[in-house]
């Protein structure tokens, strides 16, 4: 889950840069320099209708990205490439690759990014980072590392996105010390503004079980408030709660998991964390409710059977005991009738016994009979 969230945050950074490039001829470092030098991109007052079809469609693609219409943006970029002389259009290829990446069409994204990089004169470091992130997602880690390092060379400067991406790659490999160094390099000097890299640094401390350091960084992010952009607060609160749980502060753990659920009531892991904590503290009814929420939200989880088994056990433990049905006590009238019946049966038995004794008694010889 954390890897997918990091990919989405990186995508937002790329999108912001793409949008900036499309605005009124402004130049962005994300774009290859030779293409930026096109005269038709320099004019801020030129009528859009006088632009050539390739540029027109490229700008339309950017507008569609801003509107969230990625399939439409893809169509525009493809038309732009079709109109470009000899299909030379590194800007459109790069925008095309970015759209395919967001839609999870990795093969198409790789092809588009590679064409954009090949056509760019002067380097395309941001496109290389995007391409490397796709390679890392596909477990082509050596290809990913090659792209990130090439991007650092082409930046000819700090290259925070490439440093952050290298940090994620090293963390994936289990090299946590090198990962930490790259995250810190990505953050640069204070005040830190690269939110994704800061979140990755805090998670790095969690992986190393340095709970106190992780708590410090998460709380510093919260103190920054709105001055820190693109904060994924549900992940922050969930991770902060996890850190407090491992530090032994159950109340702060519960508080932060609840804050996570206030932002996203369907955060399955937060429900499971609460269930486990309530279970350990013998708050069985609360634990049952949270386990049920997890089962509803994550029916295909690898741990689902264990959760269901525990849920069944707790439900049995808290099931109210039904009182035994009382045996109806006979009334005095019923007792008297029973006693009379028993007495009559005994008298009849005694009379029968006496009659049988008479029949079996022998007659005396001198009786005269």
Secondary structure, DSSP 8 states (H G I E B T S, - for coil): -HHHHHHHHHHHHHHHHHHHHHSTT---TTS-HHHHT-HHHH-SSS-GGGS-HHHHHHHHHHHHHHTT-HHHHHHHHHHHHHHSGGG--HHHHHHHHHHHHHTT-HHHHHHHHHHHHHH-SS--HHHHHHHHHHHHHTT-HHHHHHHHHHHHHHHTS--HHHHHHHHHHHHHHT-HHHHHHHHHHHH-SSS---HHHHHHHHHHHHHTT-HHHHHHHHHHHHHHGGGS-S--HHHHHHHHHHHHHHHT-HHHHHHHHHHHHHH-TT-HHHHHHHHHHHHHTT-HHHHHHHHHHHHHH-TT-TTHHHHHHHHHHHHHHHS------------HHHHHHHHHHHHHHHHHHHHHHHHHHHHHS---GGG--
